[in-house]
Amino acid sequence: MSRIKLYGLNSFLLLMTVPWFFINTKMESTGGFPHWALYALFSTLIYAISIFYFLHRYWSISASEKTLKK
């Protein structure tokens, strides 16, 4: 995967962590948390897991431009 695709996917996932579509005026909740808060927590967990995967799998692509000369 190219660096541009990684940055694009990372930006998309980051934008998906914001609960854009919860503009309802009634406050429904589950376990004392509003639904938008549960969505934000769950999507942040998914984002963190994806960043872990990207760093583990594609670190060499990200760091390939700056190599140290010995």
Number of C-alpha atoms within 10 A of each C-alpha: 7 10 11 9 10 16 12 12 13 16 11 11 18 16 13 15 17 16 16 10 7 14 9 8 6 8 11 11 12 9 7 8 12 14 16 19 15 16 17 16 15 13 19 17 13 15 18 14 11 15 16 11 12 14 12 10 10 14 11 10 13 14 9 9 8 7 7 6 4 3
